[in-house]
Amino acid sequence: MRAFASVIQDRCVACGSCVKVCPLGAISVWRGVMAVVDTGRCVGCGKCKQECPAGAITIEKRGETA
């Protein structure tokens, strides 16, 4: 299983808190409107979820195929 962050679009306030705490630089704020996650870089550590004041980030899990 692989984990990654996912942004709930209608909750995101584009504050940038998640961007600041992401150790891999996997999150950016798109056009000042909402955060977006590069799922190829995200390892699902959950730091962004803990930091988000709006509760707009969840950690998703998906299976990997070999």
C-alpha positions as CSV (number, residue, x, y, z in Angstrom):
1,M,0.0,0.0,0.0
2,R,1.2,3.5,-0.8
3,A,-0.2,6.6,1.0
4,F,-0.4,10.1,-0.3
5,A,-2.1,13.4,0.7
6,S,-5.3,14.5,-1.0
7,V,-6.9,18.0,-0.8
8,I,-10.6,18.5,-0.3
9,Q,-11.1,21.3,-2.8
10,D,-14.1,23.1,-1.2
11,R,-12.4,23.2,2.2
12,C,-9.0,24.5,1.1
13,V,-8.3,28.2,1.9
14,A,-4.9,28.3,0.1
15,C,-3.1,29.5,3.2
16,G,0.1,27.6,2.3
17,S,0.6,26.0,5.7
18,C,0.8,22.6,4.1
19,V,3.4,23.8,1.6
20,K,5.7,25.0,4.4
21,V,5.7,21.7,6.4
22,C,6.0,19.3,3.5
23,P,9.5,17.8,3.7
24,L,9.5,16.7,0.1
25,G,8.0,19.8,-1.6
26,A,5.1,17.7,-2.9
27,I,2.5,20.4,-2.3
28,S,2.0,23.8,-4.0
29,V,-0.7,26.4,-4.0
30,W,-2.3,26.6,-7.5
31,R,-3.0,30.2,-8.6
32,G,-3.6,31.3,-5.0
33,V,-6.8,29.2,-5.0
34,M,-6.1,25.8,-3.6
35,A,-3.3,23.4,-2.7
36,V,-2.4,20.6,-5.0
37,V,-0.4,17.5,-4.3
38,D,2.2,15.9,-6.5
39,T,1.3,12.3,-5.7
40,G,4.5,11.1,-7.3
41,R,6.5,12.9,-4.7
42,C,4.2,12.6,-1.7
43,V,5.0,9.8,0.8
44,G,1.9,10.2,2.9
45,C,3.7,11.3,6.1
46,G,0.7,13.3,7.3
47,K,2.5,16.5,8.3
48,C,0.4,18.6,6.0
49,K,-2.8,17.1,7.4
50,Q,-1.8,17.9,10.9
51,E,-0.9,21.5,10.0
52,C,-4.0,22.3,7.9
53,P,-6.2,24.8,9.8
54,A,-9.2,24.1,7.5
55,G,-9.1,20.3,7.8
56,A,-8.8,20.1,4.0
57,I,-6.2,17.4,3.7
58,T,-6.8,13.6,4.0
59,I,-4.3,10.8,3.6
60,E,-5.4,8.3,1.0
61,K,-4.1,4.8,0.5
62,R,-3.8,2.9,-2.7
63,G,-2.4,-0.4,-3.7
64,E,0.6,-0.6,-6.0
65,T,0.8,-3.0,-8.9
66,A,4.1,-4.5,-9.7
